[in-house]
Amino acid sequence: MDKFRYPSCFGVGMSKLNVLNVKDPSIRTLHFTWFAFFLTFVLWFSHAPLGSVLKEAFALSTAQWKALLILNVALTIPARVIIGMLVDKVGPRKTYSSLLVISGVLCALFASAQTYEQLAMARFAMGFVGAGFVIGIRMVGEWFPARQVGLAEGIYGGWGNFGSAAAAMLMPTLALTFGGENGWRIALYMISVIASVYGVFYYFLVRDTPEGATYFKPKKAGGIEVSNRRDFFFLIIMTIPMYAALAVLAWKLSPSGVSLLSQNVTYILYGFLACLFVFQVSQIYKVNKEMLKKGGVDEMFRYKFKQVAILDLNYFVTFGSELAVVSMLPLFFMETFELSGWQAGLLASGFAFMNLLARPAGGLISDRFGRRKSMLIFMVGLAAGYLLMSQISSGWLLPAAVAATMFCSFFVQSGEGAVFAMVPLVQRRMTGQIAGMAGAYGNVGAVTFLTVFSFVDASTFFMVIAASSAIGFVATLFLDEPAGHVAEVMPDGSVELIDVT
């Protein structure tokens, strides 16, 4: 077995990544892919900045508007798992192209809605676009070596995540530009067309792997492969919180929450989720049945599922808290400092703006100083940042409050970058599924923290998140630094070793 060597088409030095060198195929692929992710986030968050227009156009109550916000993230949890499986099976090029085209159509349906029910259904379906992030993780992981993958994934995630901030600035501007009662519809149609057209272009602009490299696929589809019996049960336990979060979302939409669903429908959803969980467990068993009979897989093909679980928990804390804070921060600034909605939204957007710098920085620091050490530092910084934010009050100077927010967001998003700096190094052929599970845990975190926020004030909310960083910190103490190689089976049956250091 020869050690795997990256093809010469990478063209980037092992210690330096020049994002301006667009002649390099890997750099071009990175730019094409982060822009695809950027468009998915523009689509996914296109409704939020149009909230006041939509509430007026459809005479929505506050409860109905909050229900739309919940519906927007509901489907993302299972979608990230499903998309993760799909990208490992058919490749990121086909998956991203298809997702962009379909998402453009779904956004156009949202723009065409004439009733609240149609708005709600379209918004629920739009939750699927939130899974786009997972696809690029596999794509970028295929094109960059281990020593650069953290920075490359950070650029992909950070610049793509900026799509939410871009939507906040772009959508109201487009709606006002076209004017009239249908200005918001035209704005949504425009980004729908752009996303769908780019989806077609993306198919012809990129490859799944560098020329000469092999795209490794899972042996079986339907669930994550594990290496031993203990990890099999560990995987099942780690699956439970995803369904619990979906049950919480159903509860929020029930008469106990915003009353969008009747109690009987809510009970039906609970039953459906229980059946879906049983089905997923059966699929996990089906994929790992041969391994369970043998008592494990061959030594060279083993990996520790605890690595995946630790990354899941860290993304629960980092991205979960980001989604939750971005949802409540504008109103927090508006009420604390008596600002207008426009001013508060602009200042609060700084939390999302930090993605441009913090995610790449987190990936770079992870590349340079080690995956485990970097994550421990980011968790401590995250706790300090949220504790600082918990002290913000009307007695603070506004610039100081904004600075505290930016300080906190740097550690939050650097932590996100560090998580996905390691995801492609766990098991290459299952990168999509591992990224999908970690991404789903980010949404589980958002549901958890937003549920907490519905019962406490903002100061307590920030302190709860700060305390939750202890989960990530303690878990990271058990994280193994990637070292050596992982083995993958080639299509002809031979074995290749892939460097993960």
N, C-alpha and C positions, 0 to 999 in steps of 0.2 A: 504494500500500500504506500503510494507516494503522497507526500504532504501536498495539500491543495495550494496552488499558487494563483493569485488573482491575475487575470489576463492583462496584457500590456495596454489594453484600451482604457484602463482606469486613468492613466496619465497624470495622477495627482501624487505628490510626495506624501510619504507616510507621516510627516509631521506638520504639513501645511496644506490647507484647503483653500484654493483661490476661487471664490464664487464668481469672479468676473471672467474667468477663463471659459467662455461659452463654447470654445472649440472642443473642449474636452467632453466626450459623450456622457460621463458621469455627472458633470456639472449641469449640462443641458437637461438631463433627466431629472435632476434635483429641482431645477427651476420650473420645468413643465409640471412636476408633481406637486410642489408646494402651491402653485397657482390653482391646480385642480382642487386642492384642499381648501384654499382661500374661497373659491367659488361656492363650495358646499356650505361653508360657514356663513357666507353672505345670504344664501338661500335659506338656511336654517334659522337665522336670526332676523330675517327680513321683516317679520311682522312686528317685532318689539318696538322699533322706533316709530311705527305707524299706529301705535296704540290709541292715541287720542282721536285720530281720523277714523279708525275702525269702530271705536266706541260710539262715535257720533253717527257714522253711516248706518250702523246696525242697531243703534240704541241699546248697546250692551250695558249690563249692570257690571259692577266691580267683580262680583262673583263669577259672571260669565267670562270676563276677561281673564281672571285668574285660572279658570278652567282651561282656556286656550293655552296658557303658559304651561300648565301641567301636561296637557295633551301633546305639546310640542316635544317633550322629552320622554314621554311614556314608552314609545316604540324603540327608542334608541338602545335601551338595555339589551333586549333580545336581538336587535338588528346588528349590534356590534359583534355578537357571538356568531350569528349566521354569516355575516360578511367575512369574518375572520376565517371561517371554514371554506367559504367560496373562493377567497383570494388564494388560499393555499392550494386549492384544487385546480382552478382554471387560470390563475395568474392575475397580477394587479392591473395589467393593461386592459384586458377585457372587462374586469370588474369595475374599475374606475370609469371607463368610458360608458358602460351601461348605467351606472349609478347617476352620472351627471345628466345623461339624456332623460332618464326616468324622473329624476328630481326636478328637472326643468319643467316637465309636463305636470308634475304634482303642484309645483308652485303656481303654474298657470291656472290650474283648477282652483287653487285658493283665491287667486285674483278674480276668478269668474264667479265666485260664490254669491248667491242672492239671498241666502238665509243663514241664520246662525248655525243651524245644523250642518249645512254644507261647509261653512267655515271650520267647524269643529272636526268634521271628518277629514277634510283636506289637511288640517294642521296635524291631526293624529298621524296621517300617512307621511307627512313631512318629517316626522321623527326619524324615519329611515335614513334620511340624508346625513344625520349626525354620525352614522357609521363610516362615512367616507374617510375619516382620519385613519382608521385601521389599515386601509388599503395601501396608503403611501408608506407606512412603517415597513411593510414587507418590500415594497419597491426600492426604497432607499437602502434598506439592509442588504439587498442584492447587489447594489452598485458601489458600495463603499466598504473598505477593509475595516477590521475591528478597531484599529487605532484612530479612525476618523469617523466611525459611525455615530458616535455620540453627538459630535458637532453637526454632522449632516442631518441627523434626525431632529436636532434642536432647531436648525434653520427651517426644516420642513414644518415642524409643529408650530414654532413661534410665528413664522411669517404667514402660515396658513390660518392659524388661530386669529390673526389680526382681521380676518374677514368679519368677525362679529363687530369689531369697532368700526370697520369700513361700512358695514350695513347701517350702523347708527348714524353715520354722517351722510351716507349716500342716499338712503331711501327717502328721508324727508325732503332732501334737496330735489330729487327727481320728481317727487309728488308735487312740490310747489312749482317746479319748472313747467310741468304740463298743466297744472292748475285744474280747477273745476272739480266736480264731485267724483270724477273717475281718474283723477291724477294718480292716486295711489295704485289703481289697477294697472295703468300704463307702466308705472315704475316697476311693478312686479312682473309684468309681461316682458319688459326689457331684460331683466336679469335672468328670467326663465329662458329666453332665446339664447342669450350669451352662454349660459351654462350648458344647454343642450348642444349648441354648435361646437363649443370647446370639447365636449365629450367625444364628438366625432373626430375632431382634430387630434385629440390625445391618443386615440387608437392608432393613428398613423405616425405620430411624432416620437413614440417611445418603444422600447423593447422591455421585456420582463427581466432580462439579464444582459450583462455585457456579452459581446460576441465570443463564443467558445465556452462560456460558462454553462453549468447545468442548473436548471430550476428544479430543486428537490421538492417532492410532494409527499404528503402523509400516505402511509400504507393504506389506511382506511379513512373514510369520511364519516362524520356524524358526532365525533367527540374527540377530545384531546387524548393522545396516547400517553400512558404513564409507564414507569419502569418496574414497579413492584406492587404488591398487594396493599401495602400501607399507603402509598401514594394514590391508589385507586379510591380508597375510602376518603382520603384527604381531599381529592378532587370533588367528590360528591358533597362533602361538607362545605367546600368553598362555593359550590353552585347554589346552595340554599339562600344566601343573602340577596342574590339577584332576583329570585322569585318573591322574596319577602318585600323587596323594594317595589316590585310591580303590584303586590297586594296593598301596600301603603298608598300607591297612586290610585288604585281602585277605591280605596276607602276615602281618599280626598275628594273623589268625584261623586261619592255616595251622598245620601241625605245627611250623613254625619259631617260632610265637608261642604262642597259647593252645590250639591243637589243637582248635578248634571245627569246622574244615573239614579234610577229607582233602586230601592233596597233589593228587590228580586233580581234585577240585572246584576247588581253588585255581587250577590250570592252566586249567580251563574259564573261571573268572572273569577271568583275565588275557586270554584270547582274546576274551571277551565285551567287556571294556573296550576292547580294541584295535579291535574292530568298531564299537563305539559311538562311538569317537573318529573313525573314518573316516566314519561316518554324519553326525556333527555337522559335520565339515569339508565334506561334500557339501552340507549344508543351508546353511552359511555361504556356500558358492559359489553356491548356487541364489538366495539372497537378493541377493547382490551381483553376479550375472552381468551384468546390464545395465550396471552401473557399470564393471565391468572392460572391457567392450567399448568403452565410451565413453572410458575412461581417467580417469574421475572423475565427480563430480556437479557440478551448477551451483554457482558460488561461494557464493551466498546460503544454500545448504543444507548447506555443509560444516561439519564439526567435526573436531577433532583427536583421534584415538583414543588418543594418548599421555595425554590427560587421564584417560581411563578406566583405562588401565594404571597410572598413578601412584596413583589412588585405590585400585585393587586391591592394590597393594603396601603402601600405608599401612594398609589394613584387615587385610592379612596379619599385619603387625607388631602392630597395636593389639588388635583383637578376637581374633586368633589367640592372642596371648600371654595375654589375659584368660581365654579358655576353658581353656587349658592350666594356668594358675596356679590357677584356681578348682578344678580337678580334683585338684591335689596339695597345696594349701595347708593344708587341715585336718590331714592326716597329718604335714606338715612341722612345724606348730605343736605337734602332739601329741608327736612324737619329740624335738623340740628343747627344749621346756620341760616335758616330762613331765606333760602335761595329760590330762584325760579326753577321750574322743571328743566328748562334748557341749560341753565348754569350748572345745576346739580348733575345732569347727565353728562355734560362736557367734562366736569372735574372727575366724576366717577369713572369715566372711560379710561382714565389713566391706568386703572388696574389692568384693563385689557391691552392697552398700548405697550405695557412692559413686556408683553410676549415677544415683541420684535427683538429685544435684547436678552431677556432673562432665559428663555428656553435654549437658544444657542449657547449662552454662557454656561448653563447647567450641563449641557452635553459636552462642551469643551472641557470644563472642569472635571467631569467624570472621565473623559478620555485621558486627561493628563495626570490626575491624582488618584485614580482608582474609583471603582463603582461604589464600594461599601463606605469608604471614608467620606466621599463627597455627599452621599445620601444622608449620613449621620449629621454632617454640618448643616445641610439644608433643612433637616427636620428641626434642629435647634433654632435656626434662624426663623423658620416658619412659626414656631411657638412664640418666640420673642416678638415677631411682627404682629401677630394677632393679640397678644397681651397688650402691646402698645396701642393697637386700634381700639381695644376695649376701654381705654381710658379717654378716648376722644369725647369731648363735650362742647357745649356752646361757649365755654370759657377759653377754648383753644383759639389761636390764630388760624384762620383758614389755610394759609400756606403750610403751617405745621401739620395740620390734619392731612393735607394732600401728600406731604412728604412721608408721613407715617404710613399712608396707604401704599405709596410707591415702594417704600422699604419692605413692607410685608409682601407685596406682590412679587418682588424680585425673588424672594426665597420660595414662594409658592410655585412659581413657574419654572425656576431653576430646578426645583425638585421634580417637576413634571418632565423636564428635559433629561434629567438623570435617570428617571425610570425607563424612558424609551431609548436611552443610550445603551441599556443592557438588554432590553427585550429581544433584539435580533441575535444576541449572543447565547441565548439559552438552548435553543434547538432550531436550526435553520428551517427545516421543512415544515415546522409548525409555527413560524413567526406570526402569521396572520391570526391563527387561533389564540396564541398567547397575547398578542396585541388586542384582540377582540375582547378577551376576558378582562384584561387590565382596563381597557377603555370602558367596559360595562361597569366595572367597579367604581370608576370615576363618577358615573351617573348614579350609582347606588349611594355614593357619598353625598352627591347633591341632594338626592331625595331625603337622606337622613338628616343632613344639616338644615334643609329648608323646613322639614317637619319640626325639628327642634326650635327653629326660629318662630314657628307659628305659636309656640307656647311661652317664649321668653322675650325679654327686651334685647336690643342690639348689643349692649355691653356684655350681657351674659352669653349671647350667641357667639361673640368673638372669643370669649374665654373658653367656651365648650370646644371650639375648633382648636384653640391653643392646646387644651388638654388632650385632644385626640391625637396630636402629633406624637404623644408618648407611644401610641400604638405603632406608628411608623418607625420611631426611633428604636424601640425594643425589638421589633421584627427585623430591622436592618442589622442588628447585632448578630443575627443568625445567617445573614446573607453571605454566600461564598463568592469570593472574587473570581471571575472567569479566568481560567488558566489552561494552557495547552490547546487541545483540539477537540472537536466533536466529530463523530463519524457519521457519514451519510451514505446511503446506498445509491449507486448510479443506475440509470435505466438498464444497463447491460448486466447488472448484478455485482459489479465490482464495488469496492468501498473507497471513498475519498475522505481525507481528513481535512477539516476546515479550521483554520487558526482563529481563536477567539481572544487572543491577548494583544 
